[in-house]
Amino acid sequence: MTVVPRVVLSAPSSGHGTSALSLGLLAALADRGLDVAGFKIGPDQVDAAYLGLAAGRPGRNLDPRLVGPERIAPLFAHGSAGAGLAVVQGTMGLYDSVAGRPETESTAAVAGALRSPVVLMVDVAAMGQSVAALVHGFRAYDEQLWLGGVILNRVASPRHEAMLREALDDIGVPVYGALRRHELPPVLPARRHGLVPAVARDGEAVRAVRRLGEAVAATVDLDRLLVLARSAPELTVDPWSPEPVAGAPAGPRPLVALAGGPGGSYSHPETAELLRAAGAEVVTVDPLRDEALPAGTRALVVGGGLPESYADELSANRRLCIAVAELARTGRPVIAEGTGLLWLARELDGLPMCGVLDAIGASRDGMVIGYREATARTEGVVAAAGTVVVGHKQHAAVLTPRAGERPAWSWDGGAPEGFVWRGVHASQLVPHWAAYPEIAARLVAAAAVEPATAEAPA
């Protein structure tokens, strides 16, 4: 049983301001001394990292496609344990699903799984009384949805606000706040920086979140919103847990270095929890600043949240590149997801990288983005050959060749991808380890033993 006050923030579509509202709401309530937790629906680790910065505890992704719909409520219960309020930031429009599965993967579906009220954020800059028809349509579309109210964004004037409130009052929908134009300013660091400013606890990012908190505190009725959140019923699920893991190695705990910064890693928070449960000591290494791996490192994990835009910094950190190459050469386990694959290549856009893989990366126009149901082509530290996982890809740069002699994955409609070499498993596919806890167990077991003898280079 889990009793956590909670609210899901959504919108008719992208661009209505739910990201800024979610951050501001968490920051405003944390400033009041409330213990808050933030969640992002979907695979966006950047939004999740900023929610964590605002809340002061790890922001987490709730992605039905990556972890399975049955794990959504348990993961939420785990990540919100002890919180006085949980804010769940939606994705796209309330009923949208990028994969065409709105019944299980939309924000509305997640709200249903969490038995949570939904507050709709509506950009009313070019809207009058029609806001009532819009909101009524969203409420009536799914009778199972609990639409608790709305927050208005980009209101033009007090007269405009009064008109909107009157129209919504006619259909019995509460208004929890009205923000004027520019009251949620675009203050966050540029999106190209990814989650690095949040993970690094960058001063600009901290100040931006504080400003959003001040804006929300001044315009949203926080007390009424808390009443709504506290009306959410019990969740009759057991919280997800990385414990227990059978077969954890005996003896000293092997040290696993996890790429990240002071505010967390580039992996989902559950990754570190699973590694510790599997018997590892987990230490953070910053690939942009640290010049050496932690003393005694027996394995390295580079999560999929590391952005491609930091190629210059990754290349310039030659000492760490050499240390990573040596770790891989000796056969120690190295898991590299997303940009981590590019970091292990010979070069990226002409910049020297770690040189673990005999491949060259190049940035291209456009973005490869989407889910993949992948089959492991080669036995490795991540999975046994033939294992099927669901992962997410989001990248602009590509490697040539796309795969080594022993590829990591294959999927329908695409050539084999990734590299398996000695203890290295490198790919741009990013699975969520909470759905595949055996990855952590396999990695820690491999880290606890001496590596096999050398073999041909990648």
NULUM-521449 format. One record per residue (C-alpha): residue number from 0; chain; x, y, z; residue in three letters. Coordinates in nm, 2 decimals, decimal comma, padded with zeros to 4 digits. Example, Ala and Ser with C-alpha at 12.3 -4.5 7.8 and 13.67 -1.06 7.14 Angstrom:
BEGIN
 pos unit      x      y      z code
   0    A  01,23 -00,45  00,78  ALA
   1    A  01,37 -00,11  00,71  SER
END
This chain:
BEGIN
 pos unit      x      y      z code
   0    A  00,00  00,00  00,00  MET
   1    A  00,13  00,35 -00,09  THR
   2    A -00,03  00,67  00,01  VAL
   3    A  00,14  00,96 -00,16  VAL
   4    A -00,03  01,29 -00,25  PRO
   5    A  00,01  01,33 -00,62  ARG
   6    A -00,09  01,51 -00,93  VAL
   7    A -00,03  01,46 -01,30  VAL
   8    A  00,04  01,78 -01,51  LEU
   9    A -00,06  01,76 -01,87  SER
  10    A -00,17  01,97 -02,16  ALA
  11    A -00,37  01,96 -02,49  PRO
  12    A -00,04  01,93 -02,68  SER
  13    A  00,32  02,01 -02,65  SER
  14    A  00,42  02,37 -02,60  GLY
  15    A  00,17  02,47 -02,34  HIS
  16    A  00,43  02,51 -02,06  GLY
  17    A  00,40  02,19 -01,86  THR
  18    A  00,78  02,16 -01,82  SER
  19    A  00,82  02,50 -01,66  ALA
  20    A  00,51  02,45 -01,45  LEU
  21    A  00,63  02,12 -01,32  SER
  22    A  00,97  02,26 -01,22  LEU
  23    A  00,81  02,57 -01,07  GLY
  24    A  00,56  02,37 -00,87  LEU
  25    A  00,83  02,14 -00,73  LEU
  26    A  01,06  02,43 -00,65  ALA
  27    A  00,78  02,64 -00,48  ALA
  28    A  00,67  02,35 -00,26  LEU
  29    A  01,02  02,25 -00,17  ALA
  30    A  01,09  02,61 -00,07  ASP
  31    A  00,80  02,57  00,17  ARG
  32    A  00,98  02,27  00,33  GLY
  33    A  00,77  02,00  00,17  LEU
  34    A  00,95  01,68  00,07  ASP
  35    A  00,86  01,65 -00,31  VAL
  36    A  00,93  01,40 -00,58  ALA
  37    A  00,93  01,46 -00,96  GLY
  38    A  00,86  01,21 -01,24  PHE
  39    A  00,86  01,25 -01,62  LYS
  40    A  00,64  01,03 -01,84  ILE
  41    A  00,83  00,89 -02,14  GLY
  42    A  01,20  00,85 -02,21  PRO
  43    A  01,32  01,22 -02,17  ASP
  44    A  01,60  01,20 -01,92  GLN
  45    A  01,67  01,58 -01,95  VAL
  46    A  01,33  01,67 -01,81  ASP
  47    A  01,37  01,41 -01,54  ALA
  48    A  01,70  01,55 -01,43  ALA
  49    A  01,57  01,90 -01,40  TYR
  50    A  01,27  01,77 -01,20  LEU
  51    A  01,53  01,61 -00,97  GLY
  52    A  01,71  01,94 -00,94  LEU
  53    A  01,39  02,11 -00,84  ALA
  54    A  01,28  01,84 -00,60  ALA
  55    A  01,61  01,77 -00,43  GLY
  56    A  01,58  01,39 -00,49  ARG
  57    A  01,63  01,19 -00,81  PRO
  58    A  01,39  01,27 -01,09  GLY
  59    A  01,27  00,95 -01,25  ARG
  60    A  01,12  00,84 -01,58  ASN
  61    A  00,79  00,65 -01,60  LEU
  62    A  00,79  00,50 -01,95  ASP
  63    A  00,54  00,22 -02,01  PRO
  64    A  00,71  00,12 -02,33  ARG
  65    A  01,05  00,09 -02,17  LEU
  66    A  00,96 -00,08 -01,84  VAL
  67    A  00,61 -00,23 -01,92  GLY
  68    A  00,28 -00,08 -01,80  PRO
  69    A  00,28 -00,32 -01,50  GLU
  70    A  00,59 -00,15 -01,35  ARG
  71    A  00,46  00,21 -01,37  ILE
  72    A  00,28  00,21 -01,03  ALA
  73    A  00,55  00,01 -00,84  PRO
  74    A  00,83  00,24 -00,98  LEU
  75    A  00,63  00,55 -00,88  PHE
  76    A  00,57  00,41 -00,53  ALA
  77    A  00,95  00,34 -00,50  HIS
  78    A  01,06  00,68 -00,62  GLY
  79    A  00,80  00,88 -00,42  SER
  80    A  00,85  00,70 -00,08  ALA
  81    A  00,82  00,94  00,20  GLY
  82    A  00,73  01,24 -00,02  ALA
  83    A  00,46  01,49  00,08  GLY
  84    A  00,38  01,54 -00,29  LEU
  85    A  00,47  01,38 -00,62  ALA
  86    A  00,44  01,58 -00,94  VAL
  87    A  00,42  01,37 -01,26  VAL
  88    A  00,50  01,57 -01,58  GLN
  89    A  00,32  01,44 -01,88  GLY
  90    A  00,44  01,40 -02,24  THR
  91    A  00,29  01,55 -02,55  MET
  92    A -00,09  01,59 -02,53  GLY
  93    A -00,29  01,42 -02,26  LEU
  94    A -00,41  01,13 -02,48  TYR
  95    A -00,11  01,11 -02,72  ASP
  96    A  00,13  00,82 -02,77  SER
  97    A  00,43  00,83 -03,00  VAL
  98    A  00,40  00,46 -03,06  ALA
  99    A  00,03  00,46 -03,12  GLY
 100    A -00,06  00,29 -02,80  ARG
 101    A -00,26  00,55 -02,60  PRO
 102    A -00,45  00,29 -02,40  GLU
 103    A -00,13  00,20 -02,22  THR
 104    A  00,14  00,46 -02,30  GLU
 105    A -00,03  00,80 -02,30  SER
 106    A -00,02  01,05 -02,01  THR
 107    A -00,39  00,97 -01,95  ALA
 108    A -00,30  00,59 -01,92  ALA
 109    A -00,02  00,66 -01,67  VAL
 110    A -00,26  00,89 -01,47  ALA
 111    A -00,51  00,60 -01,46  GLY
 112    A -00,24  00,35 -01,35  ALA
 113    A -00,14  00,59 -01,07  LEU
 114    A -00,51  00,67 -00,97  ARG
 115    A -00,40  01,03 -00,99  SER
 116    A -00,59  01,35 -01,06  PRO
 117    A -00,49  01,54 -01,37  VAL
 118    A -00,44  01,92 -01,40  VAL
 119    A -00,45  02,05 -01,75  LEU
 120    A -00,21  02,33 -01,84  MET
 121    A -00,38  02,54 -02,12  VAL
 122    A -00,21  02,81 -02,32  ASP
 123    A -00,50  03,06 -02,36  VAL
 124    A -00,30  03,34 -02,54  ALA
 125    A -00,54  03,32 -02,84  ALA
 126    A -00,85  03,19 -02,66  MET
 127    A -01,15  03,31 -02,49  GLY
 128    A -01,47  03,13 -02,38  GLN
 129    A -01,37  02,84 -02,61  SER
 130    A -01,14  02,72 -02,33  VAL
 131    A -01,45  02,57 -02,18  ALA
 132    A -01,53  02,36 -02,49  ALA
 133    A -01,17  02,25 -02,51  LEU
 134    A -01,15  02,14 -02,15  VAL
 135    A -01,49  01,98 -02,15  HIS
 136    A -01,38  01,78 -02,46  GLY
 137    A -01,07  01,65 -02,28  PHE
 138    A -01,28  01,56 -01,97  ARG
 139    A -01,56  01,39 -02,17  ALA
 140    A -01,32  01,19 -02,40  TYR
 141    A -01,24  00,94 -02,13  ASP
 142    A -01,49  00,89 -01,85  GLU
 143    A -01,23  00,71 -01,64  GLN
 144    A -01,00  01,01 -01,64  LEU
 145    A -00,99  01,22 -01,33  TRP
 146    A -00,96  01,58 -01,45  LEU
 147    A -00,91  01,78 -01,14  GLY
 148    A -00,88  02,12 -01,28  GLY
 149    A -00,68  02,35 -01,50  VAL
 150    A -00,40  02,61 -01,48  ILE
 151    A -00,41  02,89 -01,74  LEU
 152    A -00,09  03,01 -01,91  ASN
 153    A -00,02  03,33 -02,11  ARG
 154    A -00,33  03,52 -01,98  VAL
 155    A -00,34  03,86 -02,14  ALA
 156    A -00,51  04,07 -01,87  SER
 157    A -00,73  04,07 -01,56  PRO
 158    A -01,03  04,10 -01,78  ARG
 159    A -00,92  03,81 -01,99  HIS
 160    A -00,86  03,60 -01,68  GLU
 161    A -01,21  03,68 -01,55  ALA
 162    A -01,37  03,58 -01,88  MET
 163    A -01,18  03,24 -01,88  LEU
 164    A -01,26  03,17 -01,52  ARG
 165    A -01,63  03,24 -01,58  GLU
 166    A -01,64  03,01 -01,88  ALA
 167    A -01,47  02,72 -01,68  LEU
 168    A -01,69  02,78 -01,38  ASP
 169    A -02,00  02,72 -01,60  ASP
 170    A -01,88  02,36 -01,67  ILE
 171    A -01,76  02,30 -01,31  GLY
 172    A -01,39  02,29 -01,37  VAL
 173    A -01,17  02,45 -01,10  PRO
 174    A -00,89  02,69 -01,20  VAL
 175    A -00,58  02,66 -00,98  TYR
 176    A -00,38  02,94 -01,12  GLY
 177    A -00,34  03,19 -01,40  ALA
 178    A -00,01  03,30 -01,53  LEU
 179    A  00,04  03,61 -01,74  ARG
 180    A  00,25  03,61 -02,05  ARG
 181    A  00,62  03,59 -01,98  HIS
 182    A  00,56  03,48 -01,61  GLU
 183    A  00,71  03,14 -01,70  LEU
 184    A  01,02  03,28 -01,87  PRO
 185    A  01,25  03,06 -02,09  PRO
 186    A  01,53  03,07 -01,83  VAL
 187    A  01,66  02,71 -01,84  LEU
 188    A  02,00  02,64 -02,01  PRO
 189    A  01,98  02,56 -02,38  ALA
 190    A  01,84  02,22 -02,46  ARG
 191    A  02,16  02,12 -02,65  ARG
 192    A  02,33  02,10 -02,31  HIS
 193    A  02,11  01,81 -02,22  GLY
 194    A  02,10  01,71 -01,85  LEU
 195    A  02,46  01,82 -01,78  VAL
 196    A  02,36  02,15 -01,61  PRO
 197    A  02,12  01,97 -01,38  ALA
 198    A  02,36  01,68 -01,30  VAL
 199    A  02,65  01,93 -01,25  ALA
 200    A  02,43  02,15 -01,03  ARG
 201    A  02,53  02,44 -01,25  ASP
 202    A  02,46  02,78 -01,11  GLY
 203    A  02,25  02,89 -01,41  GLU
 204    A  02,03  02,59 -01,38  ALA
 205    A  01,98  02,63 -01,01  VAL
 206    A  01,89  03,00 -01,05  ARG
 207    A  01,65  02,92 -01,34  ALA
 208    A  01,46  02,66 -01,13  VAL
 209    A  01,44  02,91 -00,84  ARG
 210    A  01,29  03,17 -01,07  ARG
 211    A  01,03  02,93 -01,20  LEU
 212    A  00,94  02,84 -00,84  GLY
 213    A  00,89  03,21 -00,75  GLU
 214    A  00,67  03,26 -01,05  ALA
 215    A  00,45  02,96 -00,97  VAL
 216    A  00,43  03,05 -00,60  ALA
 217    A  00,30  03,39 -00,70  ALA
 218    A  00,04  03,28 -00,94  THR
 219    A -00,08  02,92 -00,85  VAL
 220    A -00,30  02,84 -00,55  ASP
 221    A -00,07  02,59 -00,40  LEU
 222    A -00,29  02,51 -00,10  ASP
 223    A -00,59  02,42 -00,32  ARG
 224    A -00,36  02,21 -00,54  LEU
 225    A -00,23  02,03 -00,24  LEU
 226    A -00,59  01,95 -00,13  VAL
 227    A -00,65  01,80 -00,47  LEU
 228    A -00,33  01,60 -00,46  ALA
 229    A -00,41  01,47 -00,11  ARG
 230    A -00,74  01,34 -00,23  SER
 231    A -00,57  01,07 -00,45  ALA
 232    A -00,65  00,73 -00,31  PRO
 233    A -00,41  00,45 -00,19  GLU
 234    A -00,21  00,27 -00,45  LEU
 235    A -00,25 -00,10 -00,38  THR
 236    A  00,08 -00,20 -00,52  VAL
 237    A  00,41 -00,30 -00,37  ASP
 238    A  00,69 -00,05 -00,44  PRO
 239    A  00,95 -00,17 -00,69  TRP
 240    A  01,27 -00,27 -00,53  SER
 241    A  01,62 -00,37 -00,66  PRO
 242    A  01,63 -00,62 -00,36  GLU
 243    A  01,70 -00,90 -00,33  PRO
 244    A  01,94 -01,01 -00,59  VAL
 245    A  02,03 -01,38 -00,58  ALA
 246    A  02,38 -01,48 -00,64  GLY
 247    A  02,56 -01,16 -00,55  ALA
 248    A  02,93 -01,22 -00,55  PRO
 249    A  03,09 -01,31 -00,22  ALA
 250    A  03,39 -01,12 -00,09  GLY
 251    A  03,48 -00,75 -00,14  PRO
 252    A  03,23 -00,54 -00,33  ARG
 253    A  03,36 -00,46 -00,68  PRO
 254    A  03,38 -00,09 -00,76  LEU
 255    A  03,17  00,02 -01,05  VAL
 256    A  03,23  00,37 -01,19  ALA
 257    A  02,91  00,54 -01,31  LEU
 258    A  02,94  00,84 -01,54  ALA
 259    A  02,78  01,15 -01,41  GLY
 260    A  02,82  01,45 -01,18  GLY
 261    A  02,75  01,58 -00,83  PRO
 262    A  02,37  01,57 -00,89  GLY
 263    A  02,35  01,22 -01,03  GLY
 264    A  02,45  01,00 -01,32  SER
 265    A  02,37  00,99 -01,69  TYR
 266    A  02,18  00,66 -01,62  SER
 267    A  01,84  00,62 -01,48  HIS
 268    A  01,85  00,64 -01,09  PRO
 269    A  01,74  00,28 -01,07  GLU
 270    A  02,07  00,17 -01,24  THR
 271    A  02,28  00,27 -00,94  ALA
 272    A  02,03  00,11 -00,71  GLU
 273    A  02,04 -00,22 -00,90  LEU
 274    A  02,42 -00,22 -00,91  LEU
 275    A  02,44 -00,17 -00,53  ARG
 276    A  02,18 -00,44 -00,47  ALA
 277    A  02,38 -00,68 -00,70  ALA
 278    A  02,68 -00,63 -00,47  GLY
 279    A  02,87 -00,34 -00,62  ALA
 280    A  03,02 -00,03 -00,47  GLU
 281    A  02,91  00,25 -00,70  VAL
 282    A  03,12  00,57 -00,74  VAL
 283    A  03,05  00,86 -00,98  THR
 284    A  03,31  00,96 -01,24  VAL
 285    A  03,26  01,28 -01,44  ASP
 286    A  03,38  01,22 -01,80  PRO
 287    A  03,39  01,60 -01,86  LEU
 288    A  03,62  01,69 -01,56  ARG
 289    A  03,77  01,39 -01,39  ASP
 290    A  04,11  01,30 -01,53  GLU
 291    A  04,12  00,95 -01,38  ALA
 292    A  03,89  00,66 -01,30  LEU
 293    A  03,83  00,61 -00,93  PRO
 294    A  04,10  00,40 -00,77  ALA
 295    A  04,02  00,03 -00,79  GLY
 296    A  03,76  00,06 -01,07  THR
 297    A  03,66 -00,28 -01,20  ARG
 298    A  03,38 -00,17 -01,43  ALA
 299    A  03,25  00,14 -01,60  LEU
 300    A  02,89  00,23 -01,70  VAL
 301    A  02,83  00,54 -01,93  VAL
 302    A  02,45  00,60 -01,94  GLY
 303    A  02,24  00,72 -02,22  GLY
 304    A  02,19  01,07 -02,08  GLY
 305    A  02,54  01,20 -02,18  LEU
 306    A  02,47  01,45 -02,46  PRO
 307    A  02,66  01,46 -02,79  GLU
 308    A  02,72  01,83 -02,77  SER
 309    A  03,01  01,78 -02,53  TYR
 310    A  03,24  01,61 -02,78  ALA
 311    A  03,50  01,88 -02,74  ASP
 312    A  03,52  01,83 -02,36  GLU
 313    A  03,52  01,45 -02,39  LEU
 314    A  03,80  01,46 -02,64  SER
 315    A  04,01  01,72 -02,44  ALA
 316    A  04,01  01,49 -02,14  ASN
 317    A  04,29  01,28 -02,27  ARG
 318    A  04,40  01,13 -01,94  ARG
 319    A  04,06  00,99 -01,88  LEU
 320    A  04,03  00,86 -02,24  CYS
 321    A  04,36  00,67 -02,19  ILE
 322    A  04,23  00,53 -01,86  ALA
 323    A  03,91  00,41 -02,01  VAL
 324    A  04,09  00,25 -02,30  ALA
 325    A  04,32  00,07 -02,06  GLU
 326    A  04,03 -00,06 -01,86  LEU
 327    A  03,87 -00,19 -02,17  ALA
 328    A  04,19 -00,34 -02,30  ARG
 329    A  04,24 -00,54 -01,98  THR
 330    A  03,90 -00,70 -02,03  GLY
 331    A  03,71 -00,52 -01,75  ARG
 332    A  03,34 -00,47 -01,81  PRO
 333    A  03,25 -00,14 -01,99  VAL
 334    A  02,89 -00,06 -02,08  ILE
 335    A  02,84  00,24 -02,30  ALA
 336    A  02,50  00,36 -02,40  GLU
 337    A  02,40  00,65 -02,63  GLY
 338    A  02,69  00,90 -02,66  THR
 339    A  02,90  00,66 -02,46  GLY
 340    A  02,94  00,45 -02,78  LEU
 341    A  03,08  00,76 -02,96  LEU
 342    A  03,32  00,83 -02,68  TRP
 343    A  03,47  00,48 -02,71  LEU
 344    A  03,53  00,53 -03,09  ALA
 345    A  03,86  00,64 -03,25  ARG
 346    A  03,73  00,99 -03,32  GLU
 347    A  03,41  01,19 -03,34  LEU
 348    A  03,38  01,48 -03,60  ASP
 349    A  03,76  01,47 -03,63  GLY
 350    A  03,82  01,48 -03,25  LEU
 351    A  04,02  01,20 -03,09  PRO
 352    A  03,82  00,99 -02,85  MET
 353    A  03,91  00,68 -02,64  CYS
 354    A  04,00  00,46 -02,93  GLY
 355    A  03,85  00,15 -02,78  VAL
 356    A  03,65  00,07 -03,10  LEU
 357    A  03,79  00,08 -03,45  ASP
 358    A  03,51  00,31 -03,57  ALA
 359    A  03,47  00,68 -03,66  ILE
 360    A  03,17  00,90 -03,55  GLY
 361    A  03,03  01,18 -03,75  ALA
 362    A  02,74  01,42 -03,68  SER
 363    A  02,46  01,45 -03,93  ARG
 364    A  02,16  01,67 -03,99  ASP
 365    A  01,85  01,55 -03,83  GLY
 366    A  01,79  01,32 -03,53  MET
 367    A  01,74  00,94 -03,51  VAL
 368    A  01,47  00,90 -03,24  ILE
 369    A  01,24  00,62 -03,14  GLY
 370    A  01,19  00,29 -02,96  TYR
 371    A  01,34 -00,04 -03,08  ARG
 372    A  01,26 -00,39 -02,98  GLU
 373    A  01,61 -00,54 -03,01  ALA
 374    A  01,76 -00,89 -03,00  THR
 375    A  02,10 -00,94 -02,85  ALA
 376    A  02,33 -01,08 -03,13  ARG
 377    A  02,63 -01,16 -02,92  THR
 378    A  02,68 -01,30 -02,57  GLU
 379    A  02,81 -01,02 -02,36  GLY
 380    A  02,80 -00,84 -02,02  VAL
 381    A  02,46 -00,69 -02,09  VAL
 382    A  02,26 -00,99 -02,22  ALA
 383    A  02,28 -01,35 -02,34  ALA
 384    A  02,25 -01,40 -02,71  ALA
 385    A  01,89 -01,41 -02,82  GLY
 386    A  01,77 -01,19 -02,53  THR
 387    A  01,50 -00,94 -02,64  VAL
 388    A  01,48 -00,59 -02,49  VAL
 389    A  01,30 -00,27 -02,56  VAL
 390    A  01,52  00,04 -02,57  GLY
 391    A  01,52  00,40 -02,69  HIS
 392    A  01,75  00,58 -02,94  LYS
 393    A  01,80  00,95 -02,97  GLN
 394    A  02,11  01,07 -03,16  HIS
 395    A  02,24  01,27 -03,45  ALA
 396    A  02,59  01,13 -03,48  ALA
 397    A  02,65  00,79 -03,63  VAL
 398    A  02,94  00,55 -03,64  LEU
 399    A  03,11  00,39 -03,93  THR
 400    A  03,10  00,10 -03,93  PRO
 401    A  02,77  00,07 -03,76  ARG
 402    A  02,86 -00,25 -03,59  ALA
 403    A  03,17 -00,46 -03,51  GLY
 404    A  03,24 -00,82 -03,60  GLU
 405    A  03,03 -00,91 -03,30  ARG
 406    A  02,73 -00,67 -03,30  PRO
 407    A  02,54 -00,58 -02,99  ALA
 408    A  02,18 -00,58 -03,13  TRP
 409    A  01,96 -00,63 -03,43  SER
 410    A  01,60 -00,53 -03,49  TRP
 411    A  01,34 -00,54 -03,77  ASP
 412    A  01,41 -00,29 -04,04  GLY
 413    A  01,77 -00,21 -03,95  GLY
 414    A  02,12 -00,35 -03,99  ALA
 415    A  02,30 -00,49 -03,68  PRO
 416    A  02,42 -00,22 -03,44  GLU
 417    A  02,68 -00,18 -03,17  GLY
 418    A  02,99 -00,35 -03,05  PHE
 419    A  03,07 -00,64 -02,82  VAL
 420    A  03,45 -00,69 -02,76  TRP
 421    A  03,62 -00,84 -02,45  ARG
 422    A  03,41 -00,69 -02,16  GLY
 423    A  03,28 -00,40 -02,37  VAL
 424    A  02,92 -00,36 -02,47  HIS
 425    A  02,86 -00,04 -02,66  ALA
 426    A  02,55  00,07 -02,84  SER
 427    A  02,33  00,38 -02,90  GLN
 428    A  02,03  00,18 -02,77  LEU
 429    A  01,93  00,28 -02,42  VAL
 430    A  01,72  00,03 -02,22  PRO
 431    A  01,58  00,10 -01,88  HIS
 432    A  01,75 -00,13 -01,64  TRP
 433    A  01,45 -00,15 -01,40  ALA
 434    A  01,29 -00,37 -01,67  ALA
 435    A  01,60 -00,59 -01,70  TYR
 436    A  01,77 -00,61 -01,35  PRO
 437    A  01,98 -00,90 -01,48  GLU
 438    A  02,20 -00,65 -01,66  ILE
 439    A  02,32 -00,52 -01,32  ALA
 440    A  02,37 -00,88 -01,19  ALA
 441    A  02,57 -00,98 -01,50  ARG
 442    A  02,79 -00,67 -01,48  LEU
 443    A  02,87 -00,71 -01,11  VAL
 444    A  02,94 -01,08 -01,15  ALA
 445    A  03,18 -01,00 -01,44  ALA
 446    A  03,35 -00,72 -01,24  ALA
 447    A  03,41 -00,95 -00,94  ALA
 448    A  03,63 -01,20 -01,14  VAL
 449    A  03,95 -01,16 -01,32  GLU
 450    A  03,90 -01,09 -01,70  PRO
 451    A  03,98 -01,35 -01,96  ALA
 452    A  04,29 -01,34 -02,17  THR
 453    A  04,32 -01,08 -02,44  ALA
 454    A  04,16 -01,13 -02,78  GLU
 455    A  04,15 -00,95 -03,12  ALA
 456    A  04,07 -00,58 -03,11  PRO
 457    A  03,73 -00,45 -03,19  ALA
END
